[in-house]
Amino acid sequence: MLIAADLQPKFWREVVGIVVYTLNQTQLRPNNEKTPYELWKGSPASVKYFNIFGIKCFIKINDGSLGKFDSQVDEGIFLGYSKRSKAYKCYNNRLWKIVESIDVKIDEDLPKKEIED
């Protein structure tokens, strides 16, 4: 996943976290035909909010000291989901650190790789 997203090895912890999270939401147990989430909560999990690891995202700046013409968003990289709340974990390129935020927009326009014939 790190190679496919063209990310540095320092994000290996986030890769493991998102893989475990995704498997718990989607993988069926052998004799039950239910996911671990469904066994724990009693209802199937919604996966509508799943996003692609390593995709570009935009994080809203919630700082009150912004000027009228200052940028309202920071560019970042989507790394996963928060364990503590319904927030996304993203690497903020301006701050050079991982942040958790609810106000995140994912860039849906994936670069299409040319396929050689």
N, C-alpha and C positions, 0 to 999 in steps of 0.2 A: 504494500500500500504506500509505503514511503517513496519507493522508486516510481510508482505510477503517478503519484502526486508531485513528484520532483521536489521533495522536502528533505531537510537535513535529518540525520539520525537522532538528533536531540528530541525529536517528537515521538520516539518509540513508545513512551508511556501512554500517550493519547491514542496511538494505534491499538494497543492492547485494550484500553478502556472502551473504545468504540466497537471493537470486535466482540468483546464480552457482552456489552449492552445490546448489540444487534442480535447476537445468538440467543440471548435470554428472551428477546421479544418475538423471535421468528422461528427458532428451531423446535421441531416437534419431539416430544419424549417418546421412546420406543413403544411402550405398551399402553400409553394413554391417548395418543393422538392430540395432545395438548402441549402448548408451550409452557416453559417455566413460569412466565408472567401469568398465564391463564390459571395455572395450578395455584399460584400464590394469591391472586386477586379475585379469581372466580369468573372473569370475563376476558374475552380476547383483547389483545393490545391493538391500538391504532398505530399504524405505521405511515400515516399520511405526512408526517412532519420529517421523515427521514431525508437526509441530504447526503451528497457525495463528499467523502472525506477529501480534504485538501483543495476544495473549490474556493474561488475568490468570493469574499463577502464584504459587506459594508456595515460597519458598526456605528450606531448613532452616538454622538458625543453628548453626554448629559451634564456637561459643565456649564454652570451659569455665567461664566465670564466670557462667553463667546461674543464677538462683535457681529455687527449686522452683515458684513461681507465675509466673515470667516466660514470655513467649511463646516458643515454640520455632521459630517461622517468621517470615519477613518476607514481606510482599506485594510482588510485582514484576510486570514485564511481560516476556513471552517475546520475545526478539529474534533468536534463531538458535542456531547450533551452533558450538562451539569448533573452532578449527583445530588446536589442540595436543593435545586429548584428547577423550574421549567425554563431554564435558560440554555443558551448555546455557549460552547467553549470555542473561542476564536483566538488566533494569534494576531495581535494588533501590530501592524507594520510600523506605525509611528512611535508607539511606546516600547516596542521590542519586548513584549511580554504577553502571556496568555491571560485573557480576560473572559469573564462570564457576563453575558448580557442577553436580555430579552429582545431588545431593539436591534435585530440583525436582519438584513436583507441579503439573500443568497443570489449571486449572479447566475441566472438560469441559462445564459448564453454560453454554452460550453464550446471551446474551440474544437472545430471538427478537423481531425487529422486526415490528411489526404491518403487515400489507399492506392498503393501502386499496383498496377495490373501486371 
